[in-house]
């Protein structure tokens, strides 16, 4: 998992996802391994949500050194599947 890899290298993390349960689970895994991570439910396709996410990082940790967008685009076809799945 990307969050675990960054944490293992000493990063403090602010994670976001539209899947709140999955995001909280990821943060719990990172913390259980001794890392530091908070989770914010947010959609990176929403400019306001991204601004709020960055503000949370700055308010919580005093700054933002790096941002990684690891989101994927899901496109529904008339068959209900994303292309390539």
Helices and strands as residue ranges (DSSP letters): H 2-8, E 12-17, H 20-32, E 36-41, H 47-61
